[in-house]
């Protein structure tokens, strides 16, 4: 089953970034105000509601996802350089905890990571249709942008600048 899911996700990535239509009632659609409460790998509770007043990067990723691996250092640097941005990484590859710990030991990030099972993703975000999938949440708690595929610092900066101008 795991290999089927991986194959489907890789096939979606191979076709390039695709804007997927949000399912009816998708609480993480642009403009929505989703909720998210997870326990991070270090055992601490993390809540989207506790991040109000800051931009929040919510990033679905997996240890085997090459575009995910490429964007993680950029997210980490972006968060480290800005007081108004935080991030949460949601590892959804269904890897064993030891695999994720070993991965992060080699590729550390400055933001917290939580494991979420593909079979039981956060209700308001659902399972991603491809990896990476990233949501940028505005300081008021609404979804400013949903990205399918790799995201760069410039992508994040453009959304933030456009939101402030609007």
C-alpha positions as CSV (number, residue, x, y, z in Angstrom):
1,X,0.0,0.0,0.0
2,X,2.8,2.4,0.9
3,X,4.5,1.8,-2.4
4,X,1.2,2.5,-4.3
5,X,0.8,5.8,-2.5
6,X,4.4,6.7,-3.2
7,X,4.0,5.8,-6.9
8,X,0.9,7.9,-7.2
9,X,2.5,10.9,-5.5
10,X,5.6,10.5,-7.7
11,X,3.4,10.3,-10.8
12,X,1.7,13.5,-9.8
13,X,5.0,15.2,-9.3
14,X,6.4,14.0,-12.6
15,X,3.6,15.8,-14.4
16,X,4.8,19.1,-12.8
17,X,3.1,21.5,-10.4
18,X,-0.6,21.3,-10.9
19,X,-3.2,23.6,-9.3
20,X,-5.7,21.2,-7.8
21,X,-9.2,22.2,-7.3
22,X,-10.1,22.3,-3.7
23,X,-12.8,19.8,-2.6
24,X,-16.1,21.2,-1.6
25,X,-15.9,22.5,1.9
26,X,-12.1,22.5,1.9
27,X,-11.2,24.5,5.0
28,X,-7.7,25.1,3.6
29,X,-8.8,26.8,0.4
30,X,-7.6,30.3,-0.1
31,X,-9.4,32.7,2.2
32,X,-10.4,29.9,4.6
33,X,-9.4,29.9,8.3
34,X,-8.2,26.4,8.9
35,X,-7.3,24.8,12.2
36,X,-4.3,22.6,12.9
37,X,-3.1,21.1,16.1
38,X,-0.3,18.6,16.1
39,X,2.4,17.2,18.4
40,X,5.9,17.8,17.1
41,X,8.7,15.2,17.0
42,X,10.1,16.8,20.2
43,X,6.8,16.0,22.0
44,X,5.5,19.6,22.1
45,X,2.0,20.7,21.1
46,X,1.9,23.0,18.1
47,X,-1.3,24.9,17.1
48,X,-2.0,27.1,14.2
49,X,-4.2,29.3,16.4
50,X,-1.1,30.0,18.6
51,X,0.7,31.5,15.6
52,X,-1.8,34.4,15.0
53,X,0.0,37.6,14.1
54,X,2.6,35.8,12.0
55,X,2.9,34.3,8.6
56,X,2.8,30.5,8.8
57,X,4.3,28.1,6.3
58,X,2.5,24.7,6.6
59,X,4.6,22.3,4.5
60,X,3.7,18.7,3.6
61,X,6.9,16.7,2.8
62,X,8.4,13.2,2.8
63,X,12.0,12.0,3.2
64,X,11.9,10.5,-0.3
65,X,10.6,13.6,-2.0
66,X,13.5,15.3,-3.9
67,X,11.7,18.7,-4.4
68,X,10.8,18.6,-0.7
69,X,14.4,18.1,0.3
70,X,15.5,20.9,-2.0
71,X,13.0,23.5,-0.5
72,X,13.5,22.7,3.2
73,X,16.8,24.6,3.6
74,X,15.2,27.6,1.9
75,X,12.2,27.5,4.3
76,X,14.6,27.2,7.2
77,X,16.7,30.2,6.2
78,X,13.5,32.2,5.5
79,X,12.1,31.5,8.9
80,X,15.4,32.2,10.7
81,X,15.8,35.6,9.0
82,X,12.3,36.9,9.6
83,X,10.5,37.6,12.9
84,X,7.1,37.6,11.2
85,X,7.3,34.1,9.7
86,X,7.1,30.6,11.4
87,X,6.8,27.2,9.8
88,X,5.6,23.7,10.6
89,X,6.7,20.7,8.6
90,X,4.2,17.9,8.2
91,X,6.0,14.7,7.3
92,X,3.4,12.5,5.6
93,X,5.6,9.8,3.9
94,X,4.6,7.2,6.5
95,X,8.2,6.5,7.3
96,X,9.2,5.0,10.6
97,X,10.1,7.6,13.2
98,X,13.8,6.5,13.2
99,X,14.0,7.2,9.5
100,X,12.6,10.7,9.9
101,X,15.0,11.4,12.9
102,X,18.0,10.2,10.8
103,X,16.9,12.3,7.9
104,X,16.6,15.4,10.1
105,X,20.0,14.7,11.7
106,X,21.6,15.0,8.3
107,X,19.3,17.9,7.1
108,X,18.3,19.9,10.2
109,X,15.7,22.7,10.0
110,X,15.0,25.5,12.5
111,X,11.2,24.9,12.5
112,X,9.3,22.1,14.2
113,X,8.3,18.9,12.4
114,X,5.4,16.6,13.1
115,X,4.5,13.3,11.5
116,X,1.0,12.9,10.2
117,X,-0.2,9.6,8.7
118,X,-1.3,9.7,5.1
119,X,-4.4,7.7,6.3
120,X,-5.4,10.3,8.9
121,X,-4.2,13.8,7.7
122,X,-5.3,17.0,9.6
123,X,-9.0,17.5,8.9
124,X,-8.8,21.1,7.6
125,X,-5.9,20.4,5.3
126,X,-6.6,16.9,4.1
127,X,-4.1,14.6,2.3
128,X,-1.9,16.4,-0.2
129,X,-2.5,15.4,-3.9
130,X,1.3,15.6,-4.5
131,X,4.4,16.6,-2.7
132,X,5.5,19.0,-1.7
133,X,2.3,20.9,-0.9
134,X,2.6,24.1,1.0
135,X,0.1,26.5,2.5
136,X,1.0,30.1,3.4
137,X,-1.3,31.3,6.2
138,X,-1.7,35.0,6.7
139,X,-1.3,36.6,10.1
140,X,-5.1,36.8,10.5
141,X,-5.2,33.0,10.2
142,X,-6.6,32.8,6.6
143,X,-5.0,30.8,3.8
144,X,-3.2,33.4,1.6
145,X,-1.9,30.8,-0.9
146,X,-1.8,27.1,-1.5
147,X,1.2,25.9,-3.5
148,X,1.4,22.5,-5.3
149,X,5.1,21.6,-6.1
150,X,8.3,23.3,-5.0
151,X,8.2,26.8,-3.4
152,X,11.0,29.3,-3.2
153,X,11.7,32.2,-1.0
154,X,10.7,34.5,-3.8
155,X,7.3,32.8,-4.1
156,X,6.7,33.4,-0.4
157,X,8.0,37.0,-0.5
158,X,5.7,37.8,-3.5
159,X,2.6,36.5,-1.7
160,X,3.5,38.4,1.5
161,X,4.2,41.6,-0.4
162,X,1.0,41.3,-2.4
163,X,-1.1,40.6,0.7
164,X,0.3,43.7,2.4
165,X,-0.4,45.8,-0.7
166,X,-3.9,44.5,-1.0
